[in-house]
């Protein structure tokens, strides 16, 4: 494969300092229900080392795109790195791919290594270190076949 097998954006992730405040503001502005706030999945590696992130997340479905808010917990993670360097703002764009290994390899071959990997019951996410090349972290998501 010479290109990533998807160009459909399914997620925009925003790092925030106060997830309750940000979620209330989004819900109020767009007339949406307050989402459930959850803790990040525990099976994660960040820059090759296992971590247990306590980041808090919530999502709003907004058309074909999910808006994800993330409040880092101060522990090392891609989200905390972003907050420390840039403050609040758009952290990642998410796409779903069919071939996770090939997509990650394509990013890596272009100088954008894996920054954070999360393994979930439903699949996985691979946050690529793509800010310098693409202006934003790419979240390469893979859903396990059902």
N, C-alpha and C positions, 0 to 999 in steps of 0.2 A: 504494500500500500504506500502510495506516495503522498497522501494527504489524509487528514483526520476524517473518519467516516461519518462525521456529523457537523453541520454548521448551524444547527438550530439551538438558539439560546433558550434555556429553560429556567435559569436562575440568575438573579443578581444578589450578591451578598454585600451587606453594609455593616461595617464594624462601628459599634456605638459604645459609649461609656455607661449609659443607663438604659437598659433594655425596656424596663417598664415604661419610662417616660417616652422613649422613641416609639414603642408599640402603641401606646395611647394616642400619640400624635398622628401616626399613620392611620389607625383605626378611625379616629375622629375626622381627619381630613378627607378620607375616601369612603366613609360610611361603612366600614368593615367591622366584623366582630373581632374582639380581642382574641388573639391566638393563644394557645397554650404555650407557656415558656418551659423549655426542657433543657437538660444538661447534655452536652456533647457526648457522643458515644465514647466508651473507654478504650477501645482497641485502636490506638493511634500511634504513629511514629512521626516525629518532627525532625527534619534534617538527619534522618537515619537512626534516631534514638527513640526508644519507647517513651511515651509520655501518658499521663492521665489528665487530660484537659478537663477543667471544671467550667469551661465557657458555657454561657447560657445562650440559647438560640430560640427563635420563633420564626414562623413563616406566614406570609400572606399570599394567597393565590390571587394574582392580578392578571387576568386574561391567560395567555399561554405561558406566562412567566411567573415564577414564584419569587417573591421578595423575601430574602432571609436576613434577619437582624441577628448580629452576634455580639455579645458582650464578653470580652476576654476576662479571665480570672486572675491575671498577673503571672500565671505560670507560662513557661516557654510554649509557644504555638505560633502558627502562621498569623493568627488573629492578633496576638499580643505584640508580635514583631511589627505588624502594620500600625497598630495603635501607638506604639512607642516611637516609630519613625515619622508617621504622617498624621496622627490624630484620627478623628472619626472620618468615615467616608467609604466610598465604594471599594471593597476589597477584592471581590472576585466576580467572574462571570462563569456560569455553569453550563455545560453541555453534557448530553448523554451519548455515549458511544457504544458500538457493538463489540469492538475489539479493544479492550482496555490496555493490554500489553503493547499493542502496536501503536495506539494513540500516544501513550506515555513515551514510547521510544521515539516517535516523531518529534515530540517536544524536546526531548533530551538531545536528539541528534542536531537540533537547531539551537543548542546552547541554553535550554530552559529546563534545568533538572527538577526532579521531584523534590518538593519542599515538605509536604505533609501528606501522609496516607492514612485514611480511616477505613477500617473494615466493619461493615454493618451486616446484619442478618439479611438485608435486602440487596446487598451489593457492596460497593466501595466508592470512595472518592479519592482522587489524586490531585492535590493542589500543586500546580506547576509554578516554578520560580520564573514567571514570565513578565514581571513588571517592567523590566528594562527594555525588553523587546516589543511588548504589546501594550504597555501602559497599565496593565491590570493582571492580577493572578488569574489563571484559568483553572477552573475546577472541573476535571475530567471525571464524570460520574459514570458508573457502570451498574446496571441492575441485573441481578441474578435471574436467569430464566425461570419461569414459574412452572 
